[in-house]
Amino acid sequence: MEEMEQAEDEFAMQALVEAVENQISDGHPREAGLVMLALTSSGVEHEVALEQMADVLAYHISVSLEKSESFDVNAYARDLLKLSEGDE
């Protein structure tokens, strides 16, 4: 059972990472590309930066589901910027 949960977690993380990669390539939100550049410029490995950004995305998805509200891209962008400021 634990192996199944781990596989689900890995699948979810991969989907989130892919979503972040798409945001960076699409330029929306603009902050995604800026934060990736800032993190990698400060020495964070690309994959690690993607996972950190995916964690922020996961949090904001869960908040919108919990509150039954639409995804708040502005709050998400603000929290992404906090990553590059080292506030997390």
N, C-alpha and C positions, 0 to 999 in steps of 0.2 A: 504494500500500500504506500509506503514511504517513497519507493522508487517512482510510483505513478505521480505523486505530488511533486517530486523533484522534476520530473519530466514536464509536468504542467507549468511549473514555475519557470523552467528554462524556456519553454515555448512562449510563455507570456513575455518574458524579458526580451526574447528575440523579436517578438512582434513590436514591442515598445521601442527597441533600438532601431528597428526598421522605420518606424514612424518618425523618430527623431532624425534619422538620415534623410528621409523624404522632406521633412521640414527644412533642413539645412539646404538641400538641393533646390527646393521650391522657393526658398527665401521667405517663407511664412511660417511662424512669425520671424521677423527679421532678427530678433534676439537670438534665435537658435544658432545661426551661423556666427554671430558675433561672440557668443559664449564659447562655442567650439574653438574658435580662433584664440580667444583669450586663455582658455584652459590649456590648449596644446602649446601655446607660446610660453606659458609659465611652467612647462615641463610635464604636464599630465599626459599620460599616454592616450592616444586617440580612442581606443576601446574603453578605457576607464572613464574618459570624459563622456562617451556615449551612454555608458551605464548610469553615470550620475545624472545625466540629463533625462534618461528614461525613467529613473526613480522619481524625478520631479513630475514628469508627465503622468506616471502611474498615480501619484498622489492627487493630482488635479482631476484625473478621470474618476477616482474613487469619491472625491468631494462632490463632483457634479452628479454622480449616481446616487450618493447618499442623500443629497438635498433635492434630487429630482429636478435639477436645473440644467440649463445648457452649459457647455464647457466655457469657462471664463478664460479666454485666451490672454487677456491683459494680466490677470493674476498669475497665470502660468509664465508669461514672459517676464514678469517682475521676479518671480522665484528663480527662473533660469539665470537672470542677471546676478542674483545673490550668489550663485555658484561661482561665478567668475570673480566676485568680490571676496570670496573666502568666508562668507557668513554662515555657511552650513556646516 
